């Protein structure tokens, strides 16, 4: 599973990345996390607000830090 955190490195982006990593580890998933900070790459996903979460190249959430339960839903779907 490839998890992508899209954001410029703001505190919310870092918080989302930490939360996603914690949940993925808790669920014992085989995953890699990629942090996309380049604004052009972020816009290529069609994302206009950060942070955003993508799983295997598909945008799952935009513009907010997700709760652990919300993250679990996206990572186990």
C-alpha positions in Angstrom: 0.0 0.0 0.0 1.4 3.4 -1.0 0.1 6.2 1.3 0.7 9.8 0.1 0.5 12.9 2.3 0.1 16.0 0.2 1.1 19.2 1.8 3.7 21.9 2.0 5.0 20.8 5.4 2.7 22.9 7.6 1.9 21.7 11.2 -1.4 20.2 10.0 0.4 18.2 7.3 2.9 16.9 9.8 0.1 15.9 12.2 -1.8 14.0 9.5 1.4 12.2 8.5 2.1 11.2 12.1 -1.5 10.0 12.6 -1.5 8.0 9.4 1.8 6.3 10.3 0.5 5.4 13.8 -2.7 3.9 12.4 -0.9 1.9 9.6 1.6 0.6 12.2 -1.2 -0.3 14.6 -3.0 -2.2 11.8 0.2 -4.0 10.9 -0.1 -3.0 7.3 2.6 -3.3 4.7 2.9 0.3 3.6 5.2 3.1 2.4 4.5 6.8 3.1 5.4 9.4 0.5 5.3 13.1 1.5 4.5 15.2 -1.6 5.4 18.9 -0.9 5.8 20.2 -4.4 2.8 22.5 -5.1 2.7 21.5 -8.8 2.5 17.8 -7.9 -0.2 18.5 -5.3 -2.2 20.4 -7.9 -1.8 17.6 -10.4 -3.9 15.5 -8.0 -6.6 18.2 -8.2 -6.0 19.2 -4.6 -6.5 22.8 -3.7 -6.4 22.6 0.1 -3.9 20.8 2.2 -3.3 18.5 3.9 -4.6 15.7 1.7 -4.4 12.0 2.0 -4.1 9.6 -1.0 -4.0 5.9 -0.8 -2.5 4.1 -3.9 -2.8 7.3 -5.9 -6.5 8.0 -5.1 -7.4 11.0 -3.0 -9.3 10.1 0.1 -9.5 13.3 2.1 -8.7 17.0 1.5 -8.2 20.0 3.8 -8.3 18.4 7.3 -6.5 16.3 9.8 -8.4 13.1 10.1 -9.2 11.2 13.2 -7.6 7.8 13.8 -11.1 6.2 13.1 -11.4 8.0 9.8 -7.9 7.0 8.8 -8.6 3.3 9.6 -11.6 3.4 7.4 -9.5 4.6 4.4 -6.6 2.2 5.0 -8.8 -0.9 5.4 -11.3 -0.2 2.6 
